[in-house]
């Protein structure tokens, strides 16, 4: 994986109910991404790096790679299982490393997330972020892919806005669900790019 995989570039339809991102573009827009090894297999890691009941607040280290999820980390959120706090409205994943200070570093700063839900059924479609699978794609073992999102930083008037990705849940009170999020932040959307810290928090 020392070299970037050849041109596994495809259009990825991002689905979300959220409004415009910080750069003024809609989160649901069609973007182009490269192969990153963050894929549906990440749903099957043996042990997530963090697990929460109805809430999660986790910040990754700068350097990481989890068994079964190359250069990514997986967190688990068990929803509606009782206790405090109440079920959140959603989660947001953000860049947590230092803000890039040059335009090239800013616009290359990459954040990628797979959102899985535990499900005993199966679905159609497969592949990783570089394979162009959108929300509602295939199941990975007992987890189905709810949504795939990627975003890069934006540069304006000498200021970098680092990537962030919202995930609205839209759940009714009493709904029980198990979510997993496979997340990677990198200096560029390529396999060999160094990882950077990310944060995921429920809202």
N, C-alpha and C positions, 0 to 999 in steps of 0.2 A: 504493500500500500504506500510505498515511498513516493510514488509518482501519482499525479492526478489521473484518474481514469479518463480514457478518451471520450470526450464529448458526449457523455451520457446526459445530454441536456434536453430537457423536455419542459413543456408547459404544465404547470400545476395549478389546478383550480382550487383556490382557498375559499372555504365556506365559513362564514361567521355572521352572527347577528349584530356584532358590534358596529359602531359608526366609524368615521374616519380615524386613521391612525395619527400619530404625532406629526407625520410628514405631510398630512393632508390627503393621502391616498386612502381608498377604501381597503379594509383588511381583506375583503372578498375578491380583490382583483386578481387577474391572471399574471403570474410572474414566471420567470425562468430561473431554474436552479441547477446546480451540478451535483453529481454523485457525492455523498458524504458518509455513507455507511451507517447513518441513522435510519433505521428501518423498522418494519413490523416485528422482526424477531426480538426487538428490545422489550416487547410486552411480556416475554417469557423469562425474564431474569429471575433467578431463584429468590433473591432478597433485595427489595428496593433499598436505596440509601436512606430514605426517610419515609415514615408512614404516619398519617394523621387521621383522626376521627372528626369529621365535619370541619376541619381546618388544617391548613398546612402553611408553614413559614420556614422555608429552607433556602439557604445560600450555599452554593457549591464552592469547593476550592477552585483555584485557577487551573490546576492540572488534574485530569481525571480520565479514567477509562474503565468502565464496569464490565465484568465478565458477561458476555452475551449482548453487549451494547457498546461497540467500539467508539471511544471518544464521546460517550454520552453517559448520562445518569438517569435512573428511573426513580420517581417518587410515587407513592400510592396514597390515595385519599378515599377513605371509607365514609360514605355519605349516609345520613339518616339512621345511624345506629344508636341514637339516643345519647343523652348526656349533653353537657354544654361544650361549645356554644351551639347555636342553632345552625341549620343548613345554610351555607353561604350562597350568595347569588352567582358567584363565579370565581375565577382565579386569573391572575395576570403573571406572565413570565417576562422578566426584564434582564437586560445586560447589567451585570454587577461589578465588572472590572473597571479600571480607570477609563475615563472618557478619552477616545482618540483625539489627538491634537492636530492632525493633518487631514486634508480632504480625502486622500487616497485610503488612509487607514480607517477613516470614518465610514466611507461608503463600502468598504470591504467587510466591516465588522458584521458578523452573521449570527443569527439566532434561529434555531430550528427546533420544532416541537411536534411530537406525535402525541395525540390524546386518545387513549384506549378506554373502553368500558368492558367490564367482565360480562361475558355472554356465552352461553353454551351453544349457540347457533353458529352457522357459517354464512359467509357472504361471497360476493364476486369481486374479482380484481385482486392484484397483489403488487408488491414492489416497495422500494424505498422512496425517500424523498426524491432521489434522482430518477425514479421510475415513474413519477407522475401520477401517483394515486391520490385521489381527493378524499374529502370527507365521506363517510359512509362506505368505505372500501371493505376489504376482506377482513375476516377474522384472523387473528394470530393465536392459535391454540384456543383457549377459552376467552380470549379478549378480541373484541372487534374494534376496528379503527373508526373512531368518531370524527376525527379531524386531523389534518396535517397543515402546519403553517410554518412559513419561513419569512424572515424579514432582515434587511440590512439597515445600517445607519444612514442618516441623511445629513447633508452639509449645507448650511445656509448662513451667509454673511459671517463666515469664519467661525461658526459654532456648530458642533456636532451634536445631533440628537441620536442617542443610541437606540437600538431596536427594542421594542416591547410588544408583546402579543397578548391580547385579552381572550379569555375563554368564558363566555357567559353560559351558565348551566341551565337556567330556565326550568328548574325542578320545583315541583309542588311540595308542600310540607308532607312529611311521611314517606316520601320516596326513598327507597334504599338502593344504592348503587355503589359499585367499586370502580374507581378510576385509577388509571396509571398514566403518568406523563413521562415520556422519554425526551430528554432535553439535552441540547448541546449548544454552547456559545463558542465561536471560533473567530480568529482574525480574518478568515475568508471562508467562503462556502466550498471548501475542498477537503479531501480526505487527509492530506498531510498538513493542514493548517493547525497551528497550536490552539489549544483550548483556552477559553477564558471563563471567568466566573459568571454564573447566572443566579437569579433569585426567582422563586415561585412563592406566591402568597395568595391565600383566599381572601375574598372581599365580601 
